[in-house]
């Protein structure tokens, strides 16, 4: 494949996702304006005079027609200006840049926990098909799928924070990297175990399919060790459908981070989005959704690249 074609493929992927981002931001813009409630009244309180409410609404441009507000928002977006938060009186871009690293750290840590747990468990389950090891992992996966974040989080807090006193209860800490990692463990485990349950079943199914292929029997007939057959050949091909699920589940992790960040008071974008929605903070809600959408697009792009690494035959596709 030529260098031009190699550059065009990710660029084409980005161009195809732009309409998706436009639809997402537009729908959020319309829905947040249709929800009952006035952010200006919430800011000033019920005792504010009509003139004060009108003046503040005009200063934020909320008295303009909806179409004009929409056009103004996209004009600012093109110039990398997401506006100012109505409640926090700060630049939306600055607020997102403050919170986004926390959400990315939580999501990546949860993804690492999910993959590090699921891949060995899925391989072990496939190699012991229909035995007690396979059935035990199947039951554990089912329990993991049935346990929501809002139930698992408080249980982990009660056990590891309150009863044992091993880990902090909430927040991200401000005492250096070690403190940050200690605060990260519980929310990352809460978010990652659900992903691990899904991926374990996916890895098991994919490995079983690959282990029954003719090329695996040929590899064994050539005298290759079982580890080489399983990990060098079968696992590499089994990763293709698993990578698809990982890319899709990253969006679910971002969505699940809203609940998890609320439980653990984690200062990420999810918690910021929930606060912005409850306060009818239009610019902040739109900025948070846009940040999540761009992150998801970037992850899908990385997933495409991972396909070619896992399976070189896909480089020309």
Secondary structure per residue as TSV (DSSP state, phi and psi in degrees):
chain	resnum	aa	ss	phi	psi
A	1	X	-	360.0	131.9
A	2	X	-	-68.6	162.8
A	3	X	H	-64.1	-36.7
A	4	X	H	-62.5	-43.9
A	5	X	H	-65.6	-36.8
A	6	X	H	-65.6	-36.2
A	7	X	H	-76.5	-30.9
A	8	X	H	-71.0	-32.2
A	9	X	H	-61.5	-53.1
A	10	X	H	-65.3	-33.6
A	11	X	H	-65.2	-41.0
A	12	X	H	-63.0	-39.4
A	13	X	H	-61.8	-42.1
A	14	X	H	-64.9	-43.3
A	15	X	H	-63.4	-36.0
A	16	X	H	-70.5	-25.0
A	17	X	H	-87.0	-14.8
A	18	X	H	-59.5	-44.4
A	19	X	H	-61.1	-33.1
A	20	X	H	-65.2	-45.1
A	21	X	H	-62.4	-39.2
A	22	X	H	-62.6	-43.5
A	23	X	H	-64.2	-44.7
A	24	X	H	-61.1	-49.4
A	25	X	H	-65.2	-39.0
A	26	X	H	-66.0	-43.2
A	27	X	H	-64.6	-43.4
A	28	X	H	-62.6	-41.6
A	29	X	H	-59.0	-45.9
A	30	X	H	-70.5	-43.1
A	31	X	H	-65.8	-41.2
A	32	X	H	-66.9	-27.9
A	33	X	H	-82.2	-20.6
A	34	X	H	-87.5	-18.2
A	35	X	S	-66.2	133.3
A	36	X	S	-60.4	147.0
A	37	X	-	120.7	144.7
A	38	X	-	-117.1	116.8
A	39	X	H	-63.8	-29.9
A	40	X	H	-68.2	-41.9
A	41	X	H	-64.0	-38.9
A	42	X	H	-63.7	-37.2
A	43	X	H	-69.7	-44.4
A	44	X	H	-88.1	-22.7
A	45	X	-	93.6	164.7
A	46	X	T	-67.2	-22.7
A	47	X	T	-85.5	2.9
A	48	X	-	-70.5	147.4
A	49	X	-	-79.1	160.5
A	50	X	H	-62.7	-36.0
A	51	X	H	-68.0	-38.3
A	52	X	H	-65.7	-42.9
A	53	X	H	-62.4	-44.5
A	54	X	H	-64.6	-41.1
A	55	X	H	-66.1	-42.9
A	56	X	H	-70.0	-38.4
A	57	X	H	-61.7	-39.0
A	58	X	H	-69.0	-36.7
A	59	X	H	-65.2	-29.7
A	60	X	T	-93.3	-1.8
A	61	X	T	75.9	17.8
A	62	X	T	-83.6	-5.8
A	63	X	T	-90.6	-4.3
A	64	X	S	-77.4	158.0
A	65	X	-	-57.6	151.8
A	66	X	H	-59.0	-39.1
A	67	X	H	-63.6	-37.8
A	68	X	H	-69.5	-39.4
A	69	X	H	-62.9	-39.7
A	70	X	H	-63.6	-46.4
A	71	X	H	-63.0	-41.1
A	72	X	H	-64.2	-38.7
A	73	X	H	-63.4	-46.2
A	74	X	H	-69.2	-31.0
A	75	X	H	-62.8	-43.4
A	76	X	H	-66.7	-36.0
A	77	X	H	-64.3	-40.4
A	78	X	H	-62.4	-33.9
A	79	X	T	-94.4	19.1
A	80	X	T	54.7	43.2
A	81	X	-	-126.4	104.7
A	82	X	-	-88.7	5.5
A	83	X	-	89.3	-169.2
A	84	X	B	-119.7	140.1
A	85	X	-	-64.0	136.6
A	86	X	T	-72.9	-30.4
A	87	X	T	-99.0	-38.4
A	88	X	T	-93.0	-8.6
A	89	X	-	53.7	44.4
A	90	X	S	-141.0	160.9
A	91	X	B	-62.5	133.9
A	92	X	H	-61.4	-40.7
A	93	X	H	-59.5	-43.7
A	94	X	H	-64.8	-41.9
A	95	X	H	-63.6	-41.6
A	96	X	H	-67.3	-42.4
A	97	X	H	-64.6	-27.8
A	98	X	H	-71.8	-40.7
A	99	X	H	-92.0	-28.9
A	100	X	H	-59.1	-41.3
A	101	X	H	-58.4	-34.0
A	102	X	H	-67.3	-42.9
A	103	X	H	-67.7	-40.7
A	104	X	H	-63.7	-41.4
A	105	X	H	-62.6	-43.2
A	106	X	H	-65.1	-44.9
A	107	X	H	-66.8	-43.4
A	108	X	H	-66.5	-40.0
A	109	X	H	-63.9	-41.9
A	110	X	H	-64.7	-39.2
A	111	X	H	-64.1	-42.0
A	112	X	H	-62.6	-44.6
A	113	X	H	-62.0	-43.8
A	114	X	H	-61.9	-46.6
A	115	X	H	-69.9	-44.8
A	116	X	H	-63.3	-27.8
A	117	X	H	-85.4	-42.7
A	118	X	H	-76.0	-41.0
A	119	X	H	-63.7	-52.6
A	120	X	H	-61.8	-39.7
A	121	X	H	-65.8	-41.7
A	122	X	H	-65.3	-41.0
A	123	X	H	-65.0	-45.8
A	124	X	H	-60.6	-40.4
A	125	X	H	-65.7	-41.4
A	126	X	H	-67.4	-37.7
A	127	X	H	-72.8	-18.2
A	128	X	T	-119.5	45.8
A	129	X	T	-56.5	131.1
A	130	X	T	65.5	13.8
A	131	X	S	-100.0	-179.3
A	132	X	H	-65.4	-30.9
A	133	X	H	-63.9	-42.8
A	134	X	H	-65.4	-43.9
A	135	X	H	-66.9	-38.7
A	136	X	H	-63.8	-43.8
A	137	X	H	-67.3	-32.5
A	138	X	H	-64.6	-41.2
A	139	X	H	-66.6	-42.3
A	140	X	H	-62.4	-39.7
A	141	X	H	-64.9	-40.7
A	142	X	H	-64.1	-40.5
A	143	X	H	-63.8	-42.2
A	144	X	H	-63.1	-38.4
A	145	X	H	-69.4	-29.4
A	146	X	H	-87.6	-8.6
A	147	X	S	-100.9	108.1
A	148	X	-	-74.6	161.6
A	149	X	H	-61.0	-39.6
A	150	X	H	-69.7	-14.0
A	151	X	H	-96.1	-39.9
A	152	X	H	-69.3	-40.4
A	153	X	H	-56.0	-55.1
A	154	X	H	-60.4	-33.5
A	155	X	H	-65.0	-43.2
A	156	X	H	-64.5	-37.7
A	157	X	I	-63.4	-46.0
A	158	X	I	-61.5	-40.2
A	159	X	I	-78.1	-56.1
A	160	X	I	-89.6	-20.8
A	161	X	I	-100.7	-48.9
A	162	X	I	-86.6	-48.2
A	163	X	I	-75.3	-52.0
A	164	X	S	-91.3	-25.8
A	165	X	-	68.4	25.8
A	166	X	-	-82.8	-35.4
A	167	X	S	-128.5	154.7
A	168	X	-	-65.0	155.1
A	169	X	S	-78.2	-46.3
A	170	X	S	-154.7	174.9
A	171	X	S	81.4	179.9
A	172	X	-	-111.4	-7.1
A	173	X	-	73.9	157.5
A	174	X	S	-141.1	35.0
A	175	X	S	-114.0	21.7
A	176	X	-	111.3	178.5
A	177	X	H	-60.7	-40.4
A	178	X	H	-64.2	-45.3
A	179	X	H	-61.7	-41.3
A	180	X	H	-61.5	-44.4
A	181	X	H	-64.7	-38.3
A	182	X	H	-63.9	-38.7
A	183	X	H	-70.9	-25.3
A	184	X	H	-79.0	-25.1
A	185	X	H	-58.4	-55.6
A	186	X	H	-62.9	-49.0
A	187	X	H	-63.5	-35.1
A	188	X	H	-67.7	-40.8
A	189	X	H	-65.4	-42.2
A	190	X	H	-58.5	-43.0
A	191	X	H	-79.0	-32.3
A	192	X	H	-82.6	-26.0
A	193	X	H	-67.8	-35.4
A	194	X	H	-63.7	-41.2
A	195	X	H	-65.1	-40.2
A	196	X	H	-59.8	-39.2
A	197	X	H	-63.2	-41.1
A	198	X	H	-68.3	-47.3
A	199	X	H	-67.9	-32.9
A	200	X	H	-58.7	-45.2
A	201	X	H	-66.8	-36.4
A	202	X	H	-66.7	-45.3
A	203	X	H	-63.1	-41.9
A	204	X	H	-60.0	-49.1
A	205	X	H	-63.0	-44.4
A	206	X	H	-65.9	-39.9
A	207	X	H	-66.7	-41.1
A	208	X	H	-60.8	-40.0
A	209	X	H	-65.8	-42.5
A	210	X	H	-71.1	-38.1
A	211	X	H	-66.1	-17.8
A	212	X	T	-94.8	4.1
A	213	X	S	-78.6	157.5
A	214	X	H	-64.3	-36.7
A	215	X	H	-66.6	-25.4
A	216	X	H	-70.9	-42.1
A	217	X	H	-63.9	-36.6
A	218	X	H	-65.9	-42.9
A	219	X	H	-61.6	-40.5
A	220	X	H	-68.6	-36.8
A	221	X	H	-67.2	-26.8
A	222	X	T	-77.8	-6.3
A	223	X	T	94.2	13.2
A	224	X	-	-66.6	148.2
A	225	X	-	-67.5	158.9
A	226	X	H	-63.7	-36.1
A	227	X	H	-63.9	-40.5
A	228	X	I	-65.7	-40.5
A	229	X	I	-64.6	-45.2
A	230	X	I	-73.9	-50.1
A	231	X	I	-90.4	-34.6
A	232	X	I	-83.6	-32.2
A	233	X	I	-108.4	-61.1
A	234	X	I	-64.6	-48.4
A	235	X	H	-62.9	-40.5
A	236	X	H	-61.2	-41.6
A	237	X	H	-75.4	-30.5
A	238	X	H	-71.5	-18.4
A	239	X	H	-70.7	-19.5
A	240	X	H	-60.1	-56.6
A	241	X	H	-66.2	-29.0
A	242	X	H	-67.7	-39.5
A	243	X	H	-61.7	-36.2
A	244	X	H	-60.6	-46.1
A	245	X	H	-65.6	-39.3
A	246	X	H	-61.8	-44.0
A	247	X	H	-61.6	-41.6
A	248	X	H	-71.3	-38.3
A	249	X	H	-72.1	-17.9
A	250	X	H	-61.5	-37.4
A	251	X	H	-63.6	-37.8
A	252	X	H	-66.6	-35.1
A	253	X	H	-64.6	-40.4
A	254	X	H	-63.9	-39.6
A	255	X	H	-70.0	-41.6
A	256	X	H	-67.6	-21.1
A	257	X	H	-64.5	-25.2
A	258	X	H	-61.5	-47.5
A	259	X	H	-68.8	-46.1
A	260	X	H	-63.5	-42.6
A	261	X	H	-65.0	-32.9
A	262	X	H	-68.6	-42.3
A	263	X	H	-62.9	-44.1
A	264	X	H	-99.2	8.7
A	265	X	T	52.3	41.2
A	266	X	-	-81.1	126.8
A	267	X	-	-80.8	59.1
A	268	X	S	-106.7	-173.1
A	269	X	H	-68.4	-33.5
A	270	X	H	-58.9	-48.0
A	271	X	H	-66.4	-37.6
A	272	X	H	-64.7	-39.6
A	273	X	H	-64.0	-43.9
A	274	X	H	-62.2	-41.9
A	275	X	H	-65.1	-40.9
A	276	X	H	-65.5	-38.2
A	277	X	H	-66.0	-44.2
A	278	X	H	-66.3	-26.7
A	279	X	T	-96.8	4.3
A	280	X	T	55.1	40.3
A	281	X	-	-86.4	86.5
A	282	X	H	-54.3	-54.3
A	283	X	H	-60.9	-36.7
A	284	X	H	-71.3	-40.4
A	285	X	H	-60.0	-48.3
A	286	X	H	-63.2	-40.0
A	287	X	H	-65.6	-40.8
A	288	X	H	-64.7	-44.1
A	289	X	H	-63.1	-41.1
A	290	X	H	-63.0	-41.6
A	291	X	H	-62.8	-42.7
A	292	X	H	-64.8	-41.8
A	293	X	H	-62.9	-43.8
A	294	X	H	-64.6	-37.7
A	295	X	H	-63.3	-42.6
A	296	X	H	-64.9	-39.6
A	297	X	H	-62.2	-43.8
A	298	X	H	-62.3	-38.9
A	299	X	H	-66.6	-41.0
A	300	X	H	-62.5	-35.7
A	301	X	H	-65.8	-42.9
A	302	X	H	-65.0	-33.2
A	303	X	H	-64.1	-40.9
A	304	X	H	-60.3	-40.9
A	305	X	H	-66.4	-38.4
A	306	X	H	-64.4	-31.3
A	307	X	H	-56.3	-47.9
A	308	X	H	-67.9	-30.2
A	309	X	H	-71.6	-42.9
A	310	X	H	-72.0	-32.4
A	311	X	-	-138.8	96.8
A	312	X	G	-58.9	-22.7
A	313	X	G	-63.8	-18.6
A	314	X	G	-88.3	-0.7
A	315	X	T	-67.6	-26.5
A	316	X	T	-93.5	3.9
A	317	X	-	-96.0	360.0
